[in-house]
Amino acid sequence: MSVTGAGSIRIAAESGHLAEVRAFVREASERFGASDAIAADLVQAVDEAVCNVILHGYAGADGEIEVAAELRDRQIEITVLDRSGPFDPTAAAEPDLSVPPLARKPGGMGIHLVRAATDEVHHRVRADGGNELKLVRSLEPRVEEG
């Protein structure tokens, strides 16, 4: 097994820091050899996940989020760590995609986007409180990406 790390970034749980997270994920993805499409998918997935932690996990309370990136056997693994209340996005129901976008209530698509942009999503409650969310994306293009 081959593992290469790109480090991590720690931010205050404030939406004003999302651009820093997106830049970190893009740089890590490019360093690991990801195509532009794979990097864009990971940036979107991590942005959605971190935004959800800020808005719903901390809900305006002070807090911190750490995002780490590593390459493990040609798969990019992005880990999002927080100390907010336990929430397992892998257990969330899929949205009803039969409802036309303009008829949908706002929200509810973030977890769907995270799942669609990654190959695997894993969650665990941290022993000392908070959540660990691991997003995995292969460097190999998907069939629809050519």
N, CA, C and O of each residue as an XYZ file, in Angstrom:
584
protein
N       0.842     -1.170      0.000
C       0.000      0.000      0.000
C       0.891      1.238      0.000
O       1.861      1.327      0.753
N       0.546      2.172     -0.847
C       1.298      3.415     -0.952
C       0.449      4.573     -0.429
O      -0.684      4.762     -0.870
N       0.996      5.349      0.512
C       0.270      6.475      1.086
C       1.140      7.720      0.996
O       2.303      7.714      1.402
N       0.562      8.783      0.460
C       1.232     10.072      0.378
C       0.306     11.117      0.965
O      -0.872     11.161      0.607
N       0.801     11.952      1.848
C      -0.029     12.989      2.458
C       0.212     14.342      1.836
O       1.316     14.651      1.388
N      -0.832     15.144      1.811
C      -0.719     16.520      1.331
C      -0.906     17.487      2.481
O      -0.933     18.702      2.281
N      -1.035     16.951      3.692
C      -1.182     17.812      4.842
C      -2.631     18.063      5.187
O      -3.532     17.321      4.797
N      -2.826     19.145      5.940
C      -4.173     19.474      6.373
C      -4.303     20.978      6.544
O      -3.320     21.718      6.562
N      -5.542     21.395      6.668
C      -5.865     22.802      6.922
C      -6.876     22.815      8.050
O      -7.754     21.956      8.116
N      -6.753     23.782      8.930
C      -7.673     23.943     10.053
C      -8.275     25.334      9.940
O      -7.559     26.326      9.801
N      -9.607     25.394     10.002
C     -10.294     26.673      9.870
C     -11.296     26.858     11.008
O     -11.745     25.892     11.623
N     -11.634     28.114     11.271
C     -12.757     28.404     12.158
C     -14.031     28.015     11.405
O     -14.082     28.117     10.179
N     -15.043     27.578     12.124
C     -16.292     27.135     11.502
C     -17.120     28.340     11.065
O     -18.170     28.643     11.632
N     -16.613     29.011     10.043
C     -17.260     30.198      9.488
C     -17.210     30.105      7.969
O     -16.192     29.719      7.396
N     -18.307     30.456      7.327
C     -18.385     30.324      5.866
C     -17.345     31.168      5.141
O     -17.017     30.870      3.993
N     -16.828     32.188      5.760
C     -15.791     33.013      5.143
C     -14.492     32.271      4.894
O     -13.618     32.777      4.191
N     -14.352     31.082      5.456
C     -13.123     30.285      5.275
C     -13.272     29.180      4.236
O     -12.333     28.418      4.005
N     -14.447     29.083      3.604
C     -14.667     28.010      2.623
C     -13.719     28.112      1.428
O     -13.302     27.088      0.889
N     -13.375     29.320      1.010
C     -12.456     29.476     -0.130
C     -11.094     28.858      0.182
O     -10.451     28.297     -0.705
N     -10.653     28.958      1.436
C      -9.373     28.354      1.835
C      -9.446     26.825      1.720
O      -8.497     26.180      1.274
N     -10.572     26.267      2.126
C     -10.756     24.816      2.046
C     -10.775     24.378      0.584
O     -10.123     23.400      0.219
N     -11.525     25.102     -0.256
C     -11.576     24.749     -1.687
C     -10.184     24.805     -2.309
O      -9.819     23.916     -3.078
N      -9.403     25.837     -1.989
C      -8.045     25.953     -2.541
C      -7.167     24.791     -2.065
O      -6.397     24.232     -2.847
N      -7.283     24.434     -0.797
C      -6.498     23.322     -0.259
C      -6.825     22.018     -0.988
O      -5.921     21.278     -1.376
N      -8.114     21.739     -1.172
C      -8.526     20.492     -1.828
C      -8.081     20.485     -3.287
O      -7.617     19.459     -3.785
N      -8.215     21.612     -3.972
C      -7.781     21.678     -5.370
C      -6.276     21.430     -5.469
O      -5.831     20.644     -6.305
N      -5.488     22.098     -4.618
C      -4.025     21.928     -4.657
C      -3.633     20.481     -4.338
O      -2.767     19.911     -5.002
N      -4.263     19.894     -3.330
C      -3.950     18.502     -2.968
C      -4.304     17.567     -4.113
O      -3.525     16.676     -4.450
N      -5.465     17.761     -4.709
C      -5.907     16.906     -5.816
C      -4.941     16.995     -6.983
O      -4.572     15.976     -7.565
N      -4.532     18.201     -7.327
C      -3.586     18.385     -8.434
C      -2.242     17.759     -8.101
O      -1.621     17.141     -8.966
N      -1.777     17.908     -6.852
C      -0.502     17.321     -6.437
C      -0.544     15.802     -6.548
O       0.469     15.169     -6.845
N      -1.724     15.215     -6.306
C      -1.885     13.761     -6.377
C      -2.120     13.274     -7.807
O      -2.231     12.068     -8.031
N      -2.199     14.194     -8.785
C      -2.352     13.795    -10.174
C      -3.780     13.653    -10.651
O      -4.027     13.005    -11.668
N      -4.730     14.247     -9.938
C      -6.130     14.162    -10.345
C      -6.385     14.989    -11.599
O      -5.767     16.033    -11.805
N      -7.291     14.515    -12.422
C      -7.719     15.293    -13.589
C      -8.504     16.508    -13.090
O      -8.894     16.567    -11.924
N      -8.730     17.472    -13.977
C      -9.515     18.650    -13.613
C     -10.915     18.255    -13.155
O     -11.445     18.839    -12.210
N     -11.522     17.258    -13.825
C     -12.879     16.827    -13.475
C     -12.920     16.202    -12.081
O     -13.837     16.479    -11.308
N     -11.945     15.372    -11.755
C     -11.901     14.740    -10.433
C     -11.631     15.781     -9.361
O     -12.258     15.755     -8.302
N     -10.704     16.698     -9.621
C     -10.428     17.768     -8.657
C     -11.676     18.604     -8.419
O     -11.983     18.944     -7.276
N     -12.396     18.937     -9.477
C     -13.623     19.740     -9.341
C     -14.668     18.999     -8.520
O     -15.342     19.605     -7.687
N     -14.812     17.693     -8.744
C     -15.758     16.896     -7.964
C     -15.387     16.909     -6.482
O     -16.252     17.087     -5.624
N     -14.111     16.721     -6.183
C     -13.685     16.712     -4.785
C     -13.863     18.072     -4.129
O     -14.283     18.159     -2.976
N     -13.543     19.134     -4.861
C     -13.734     20.484     -4.328
C     -15.207     20.698     -3.979
O     -15.525     21.208     -2.904
N     -16.106     20.306     -4.888
C     -17.535     20.485     -4.633
C     -17.988     19.643     -3.440
O     -18.717     20.134     -2.579
N     -17.563     18.386     -3.384
C     -17.983     17.500     -2.297
C     -17.510     18.019     -0.940
O     -18.285     18.048      0.016
N     -16.253     18.424     -0.850
C     -15.714     18.905      0.417
C     -16.360     20.229      0.797
O     -16.668     20.454      1.968
N     -16.569     21.103     -0.177
C     -17.236     22.382      0.087
C     -18.628     22.130      0.689
O     -18.995     22.757      1.683
N     -19.388     21.227      0.096
C     -20.725     20.902      0.601
C     -20.657     20.326      2.019
O     -21.433     20.717      2.891
N     -19.724     19.395      2.242
C     -19.602     18.755      3.552
C     -19.222     19.777      4.624
O     -19.825     19.801      5.697
N     -18.234     20.614      4.344
C     -17.786     21.602      5.325
C     -18.870     22.655      5.554
O     -19.086     23.093      6.684
N     -19.540     23.052      4.497
C     -20.639     24.014      4.628
C     -21.730     23.443      5.540
O     -22.270     24.159      6.382
N     -22.052     22.167      5.376
C     -23.052     21.528      6.234
C     -22.614     21.504      7.696
O     -23.430     21.716      8.593
N     -21.337     21.250      7.936
C     -20.834     21.265      9.314
C     -20.990     22.667      9.905
O     -21.423     22.819     11.047
N     -20.639     23.681      9.129
C     -20.736     25.062      9.613
C     -22.193     25.431      9.903
O     -22.518     25.913     10.987
N     -23.070     25.196      8.910
C     -24.463     25.631      9.035
C     -25.292     24.795      9.998
O     -26.069     25.338     10.783
N     -25.132     23.475      9.941
C     -25.993     22.590     10.715
C     -25.299     22.009     11.949
O     -25.921     21.862     13.002
N     -24.024     21.681     11.820
C     -23.304     21.095     12.946
C     -23.043     22.103     14.048
O     -23.448     21.907     15.194
N     -22.365     23.180     13.693
C     -22.058     24.209     14.679
C     -23.196     25.222     14.817
O     -23.366     25.826     15.876
N     -23.970     25.407     13.752
C     -25.153     26.281     13.779
C     -24.880     27.637     14.430
O     -25.657     28.098     15.265
N     -23.785     28.263     14.048
C     -23.462     29.586     14.554
C     -22.575     29.596     15.783
O     -22.060     30.651     16.155
N     -22.382     28.462     16.421
C     -21.497     28.384     17.586
C     -20.047     28.382     17.120
O     -19.747     28.009     15.986
N     -19.165     28.798     17.998
C     -17.736     28.753     17.679
C     -17.301     27.302     17.525
O     -17.801     26.412     18.213
N     -16.383     27.086     16.633
C     -15.865     25.746     16.444
C     -14.753     25.751     15.425
O     -14.410     26.787     14.855
N     -14.198     24.585     15.207
C     -13.076     24.421     14.297
C     -13.323     23.195     13.431
O     -13.961     22.231     13.854
N     -12.805     23.251     12.215
C     -12.907     22.131     11.280
C     -11.515     21.897     10.709
O     -10.815     22.835     10.331
N     -11.134     20.636     10.654
C      -9.861     20.267     10.036
C     -10.149     19.426      8.802
O     -10.984     18.522      8.832
N      -9.445     19.735      7.716
C      -9.577     18.986      6.473
C      -8.186     18.470      6.119
O      -7.240     19.248      6.002
N      -8.067     17.159      5.950
C      -6.792     16.532      5.611
C      -6.933     15.780      4.300
O      -8.016     15.304      3.959
N      -5.829     15.677      3.566
C      -5.839     14.976      2.272
C      -4.671     14.020      2.204
O      -3.557     14.334      2.623
N      -4.952     12.832      1.659
C      -3.877     11.886      1.400
C      -4.244     11.021      0.206
O      -5.415     10.848     -0.134
N      -3.213     10.492     -0.411
C      -3.368      9.583     -1.540
C      -3.034      8.190     -1.033
O      -1.948      7.953     -0.504
N      -3.980      7.268     -1.200
C      -3.792      5.891     -0.733
C      -4.172      4.968     -1.886
O      -5.342      4.858     -2.254
N      -3.159      4.308     -2.451
C      -3.408      3.355     -3.535
C      -4.273      3.937     -4.651
O      -5.293      3.354     -5.020
N      -3.872      5.068     -5.179
C      -4.534      5.762     -6.305
C      -5.948      6.220     -5.982
O      -6.782      6.382     -6.873
N      -6.205      6.427     -4.692
C      -7.468      7.003     -4.266
C      -7.172      8.210     -3.378
O      -6.376      8.126     -2.443
N      -7.816      9.321     -3.680
C      -7.674     10.497     -2.828
C      -8.675     10.373     -1.690
O      -9.866     10.155     -1.912
N      -8.174     10.514     -0.474
C      -9.018     10.467      0.715
C      -8.974     11.834      1.383
O      -7.914     12.311      1.786
N     -10.123     12.445      1.490
C     -10.252     13.722      2.178
C     -10.996     13.451      3.479
O     -12.096     12.899      3.465
N     -10.403     13.837      4.594
C     -11.014     13.635      5.896
C     -11.410     14.980      6.476
O     -10.603     15.907      6.533
N     -12.666     15.078      6.909
C     -13.192     16.288      7.526
C     -13.476     15.957      8.987
O     -14.276     15.071      9.288
N     -12.810     16.680      9.893
C     -12.960     16.467     11.326
C     -13.615     17.679     11.966
O     -13.254     18.817     11.665
N     -14.582     17.436     12.851
C     -15.211     18.538     13.579
C     -15.529     18.094     14.990
O     -15.365     16.924     15.336
N     -15.982     19.025     15.799
C     -16.382     18.745     17.184
C     -17.848     19.118     17.407
O     -18.268     19.365     18.538
N     -18.613     19.155     16.329
C     -20.036     19.472     16.459
C     -20.792     18.216     16.881
O     -20.192     17.157     17.065
N     -22.101     18.335     17.032
C     -22.915     17.197     17.435
C     -22.852     16.076     16.417
O     -22.634     16.327     15.232
N     -23.038     14.843     16.862
C     -22.972     13.704     15.948
C     -24.012     13.802     14.833
O     -25.188     14.068     15.079
N     -23.554     13.584     13.611
C     -24.451     13.519     12.461
C     -23.821     12.624     11.418
O     -22.684     12.850     11.002
N     -24.553     11.608     10.995
C     -24.053     10.650     10.015
C     -24.729     10.889      8.664
O     -25.861     10.451      8.459
N     -24.053     11.573      7.746
C     -24.662     11.836      6.442
C     -24.866     10.578      5.608
O     -25.666     10.582      4.673
N     -24.154      9.500      5.935
C     -24.336      8.267      5.164
C     -25.692      7.633      5.453
O     -26.164      6.796      4.683
N     -26.321      8.028      6.558
C     -27.635      7.485      6.914
C     -28.782      8.364      6.413
O     -29.950      7.997      6.548
N     -28.455      9.513      5.840
C     -29.500     10.431      5.362
C     -30.176      9.860      4.117
O     -29.530      9.236      3.275
N     -31.473     10.082      4.018
C     -32.241      9.616      2.858
C     -31.854     10.403      1.612
O     -31.466     11.569      1.690
N     -31.966      9.754      0.478
C     -31.750     10.440     -0.801
C     -32.910     11.409     -1.052
O     -34.045     11.120     -0.675
N     -32.641     12.542     -1.678
C     -33.741     13.452     -2.006
C     -34.608     12.859     -3.113
O     -34.167     11.990     -3.865
N     -35.831     13.335     -3.201
C     -36.745     12.889     -4.255
C     -36.392     13.646     -5.534
O     -36.795     14.795     -5.715
N     -35.640     12.995     -6.416
C     -35.180     13.642     -7.642
C     -36.270     13.723     -8.707
O     -36.061     14.313     -9.767
N     -37.433     13.131     -8.428
C     -38.538     13.241     -9.383
C     -39.221     14.607     -9.292
O     -39.957     14.995    -10.199
N     -38.982     15.332     -8.205
C     -39.545     16.674     -8.048
C     -38.697     17.632     -8.884
O     -37.477     17.665     -8.722
N     -39.319     18.416     -9.779
C     -38.550     19.362    -10.594
C     -37.788     20.358     -9.715
O     -38.292     20.765     -8.668
N     -36.581     20.755    -10.129
C     -35.758     21.653     -9.302
C     -36.486     22.917     -8.835
O     -36.329     23.319     -7.682
N     -37.265     23.539     -9.689
C     -37.938     24.772     -9.291
C     -39.090     24.534     -8.320
O     -39.549     25.474     -7.670
N     -39.564     23.299     -8.212
C     -40.646     22.973     -7.295
C     -40.129     22.475     -5.945
O     -40.911     22.302     -5.010
N     -38.820     22.244     -5.839
C     -38.230     21.741     -4.596
C     -38.086     22.850     -3.573
O     -37.913     24.020     -3.916
N     -38.162     22.460     -2.313
C     -37.839     23.393     -1.233
C     -36.330     23.587     -1.233
O     -35.599     22.656     -1.570
N     -35.839     24.772     -0.864
C     -34.383     24.977     -0.799
C     -33.729     24.008      0.186
O     -34.318     23.633      1.200
N     -32.511     23.617     -0.135
C     -31.753     22.727      0.740
C     -32.020     21.263      0.424
O     -32.847     20.923     -0.422
N     -31.296     20.416      1.130
C     -31.500     18.988      0.998
C     -30.715     18.309     -0.102
O     -30.804     17.091     -0.262
N     -29.950     19.068     -0.862
C     -29.197     18.466     -1.965
C     -27.709     18.279     -1.654
O     -27.007     17.600     -2.402
N     -27.223     18.873     -0.563
C     -25.792     18.824     -0.255
C     -25.246     17.412     -0.108
O     -24.230     17.070     -0.712
N     -25.917     16.598      0.689
C     -25.441     15.222      0.902
C     -25.514     14.437     -0.400
O     -24.632     13.628     -0.690
N     -26.558     14.672     -1.184
C     -26.671     14.020     -2.490
C     -25.482     14.396     -3.376
O     -24.911     13.533     -4.044
N     -25.109     15.666     -3.387
C     -23.971     16.115     -4.195
C     -22.664     15.496     -3.706
O     -21.810     15.127     -4.513
N     -22.507     15.382     -2.397
C     -21.305     14.749     -1.843
C     -21.215     13.298     -2.328
O     -20.157     12.845     -2.765
N     -22.321     12.587     -2.248
C     -22.334     11.181     -2.690
C     -22.059     11.062     -4.185
O     -21.321     10.174     -4.612
N     -22.650     11.953     -4.981
C     -22.496     11.887     -6.437
C     -21.072     12.211     -6.883
O     -20.611     11.697     -7.902
N     -20.376     13.053     -6.133
C     -19.044     13.507     -6.536
C     -17.916     12.617     -6.033
O     -16.757     12.816     -6.397
N     -18.249     11.634     -5.198
C     -17.222     10.765     -4.636
C     -17.554      9.297     -4.925
O     -18.653      8.970     -5.374
N     -16.597      8.442     -4.664
C     -16.808      7.000     -4.830
C     -17.258      6.345     -3.528
O     -17.990      5.356     -3.540
N     -16.813      6.904     -2.411
C     -17.153      6.355     -1.099
C     -17.295      7.502     -0.107
O     -16.579      8.500     -0.183
N     -18.236      7.342      0.829
C     -18.404      8.286      1.932
C     -18.503      7.452      3.208
O     -19.353      6.567      3.318
N     -17.632      7.741      4.164
C     -17.615      7.011      5.432
C     -17.732      8.009      6.583
O     -17.162      9.098      6.531
N     -18.464      7.632      7.602
C     -18.619      8.486      8.774
C     -18.396      7.668     10.036
O     -18.722      6.483     10.110
N     -17.827      8.347     11.021
C     -17.780      7.752     12.359
C     -17.829      8.893     13.374
O     -17.332      9.993     13.131
N     -18.440      8.596     14.512
C     -18.439      9.540     15.618
C     -17.091      9.390     16.314
O     -16.663      8.279     16.626
N     -16.433     10.506     16.551
C     -15.121     10.478     17.197
C     -15.279     10.145     18.682
O     -16.212     10.617     19.332
N     -14.380      9.346     19.207
C     -14.463      8.905     20.603
C     -14.473     10.081     21.571
O     -15.114     10.024     22.620
N     -13.763     11.142     21.217
C     -13.687     12.308     22.105
C     -14.653     13.418     21.687
O     -14.501     14.565     22.109
N     -15.644     13.081     20.861
C     -16.676     14.025     20.460
C     -16.471     14.557     19.059
O     -15.342     14.793     18.628
N     -17.558     14.739     18.362
C     -17.497     15.258     17.005
C     -17.608     14.161     15.970
O     -17.985     13.029     16.275
N     -17.276     14.510     14.751
C     -17.459     13.621     13.601
C     -16.186     13.524     12.774
O     -15.386     14.458     12.714
N     -16.023     12.381     12.146
C     -14.994     12.182     11.132
C     -15.717     11.730      9.872
O     -16.382     10.694      9.860
N     -15.579     12.517      8.818
C     -16.170     12.182      7.533
C     -15.041     11.961      6.547
O     -14.189     12.830      6.363
N     -15.033     10.790      5.907
C     -13.990     10.475      4.932
C     -14.631     10.371      3.558
O     -15.548      9.576      3.348
N     -14.139     11.185      2.619
C     -14.599     11.189      1.235
C     -13.498     10.600      0.381
O     -12.348     11.031      0.465
N     -13.835      9.620     -0.439
C     -12.842      8.899     -1.232
C     -13.200      9.024     -2.708
O     -14.353      8.847     -3.104
N     -12.183      9.335     -3.513
C     -12.379      9.413     -4.965
C     -11.157      8.810     -5.652
O     -10.022      9.195     -5.370
N     -11.395      7.877     -6.538
C     -10.322      7.235     -7.299
C      -9.742      8.209     -8.315
O     -10.443      9.081     -8.830
N      -8.460      8.047     -8.595
C      -7.827      8.833     -9.655
C      -8.219      8.326    -11.039
O      -7.992      9.003    -12.042
N      -8.808      7.137    -11.090
C      -9.233      6.576    -12.374
C     -10.538      7.257    -12.801
O     -11.458      7.392    -11.994
N     -10.619      7.682    -14.050
C     -11.851      8.334    -14.503
C     -13.030      7.370    -14.471
O     -12.878      6.168    -14.692
N     -14.195      7.918    -14.195
C     -15.421      7.121    -14.258
C     -15.755      6.893    -15.720
O     -15.278      7.623    -16.589
N     -16.559      5.901    -15.994
C     -16.925      5.555    -17.379
C     -17.491      6.778    -18.101
O     -17.130      7.041    -19.248
N     -18.381      7.533    -17.433
C     -18.998      8.701    -18.074
C     -18.014      9.847    -18.285
O     -18.303     10.772    -19.044
N     -16.834      9.802    -17.614
C     -15.824     10.847    -17.787
C     -14.868     10.519    -18.920
O     -14.092     11.371    -19.353
N     -14.921      9.297    -19.393
C     -14.056      8.881    -20.513
C     -12.710      8.593    -20.063
O     -11.854      8.230    -20.870
